[in-house]
Amino acid sequence: MVKNIYMDPKKRKDLNLRLGNLIIAIFLATVPTAITYGTLSIHGLNICRSLSSKVSNSREIKISCDKASWDTTKSYIFLIGFFITLPTWMWFYWSMKKREEN
């Protein structure tokens, strides 16, 4: 028995809908991701400034703390983007799927 090598049109349309909405969600999530990244960066630098004002060897501690703060924030950029993009994508997908069914 020969199987049909082409995808079912309904499944293909659903896949196209998912991929299209994912691209839109990634594009739209860049601004909230950048805002969150900037907010976390400023928060980390404020903590470093506050810490440096409370210790005697403040210059070296501030430099080390600033570097650690930036490195920590950079390590979370993909996680932040994922948790902002995922709900956006699901919202787009469900609303488009609902519109398609009606």
N, C-alpha and C positions, 0 to 999 in steps of 0.2 A: 504494500500500500504506500503510495506516495503522499507525503505530507505537504501541505501548502507552506511554502517558504516565506510567504508574505504575511505580515502581521494583520490581524483582524482590524478593519478600519476604525471600529469603536475604540479598541485598545490603542491604536496609533494616535487617534485624536486626543485621548486622555493623556498619553505620554507627551504629546506636543503641548497640551495645556499645562501640564506640570512643569515642563522645561521652560516654557515661555514665562510662566508666572515666577519661576525661580530666578530667572534673569532679571525680571522687573523688580522682584523683592531685593535681590542683591544690590541693584542700582539704587533703589530707594532707601536701603538700610545704611548706605555709606554716610549720610549726614548724621543720623542718630549715633552711629558708631563713632564717628569723629568727635561728636559732642561729648559722648561718654568717655572717650579716650582723653580728651582735653581736660575734662572735669577731674578724672582720676589723677592725671598728671599734676594739675594745680593743687589738688588735695595732698598728694605726696610731697610736693615742694613746700607747702605750708607746714606740714608736719616737720620737715627737715629744718625749716626756719625757726619754728618754735623750739625744737630740740637744741639747735645751736645757740639759742639765747639763754639756755639753762645750764650749759656746761662751760668749763673753763677753756678747753682747747677747741673752740668752736669752729675755726676755719677748716681744719682737717676733717672734723666730723661732718660739717655741712657739705664739703665736696664729696665725701664718701656716701653720705646719705642721699644727696641729689642723684648721684650715679645709680645707686641701688633703687631709688624711686623710679627713675626712667626705665631701668632694666626690668623691674617688676611690672610696670604698666605695659611695656612692649610685649612682655610674655603673655599677657592676657588679651591682646588685640583680636586674635582669631576667635577666642571664646566669646568675647563681647559681641563681635560681628555675628557669630553663629546664633546666639540667643536673641539678637535683635532681628536677624533675617528669618529665622524659622517661623515665628508667629506671623510675620508679615506675609511670608509665602503661603502659609496655611490659610490665612484670611483671604488672600487673593484666590487661591485654588478653590476653596469652598464657595466663595461668592460667585465665581465664574461657573463652577459646576452646577450650582443651584440655578443660575440664569440659563444654563444650557438645558437643564431638565425641564424648565418651564417654557 
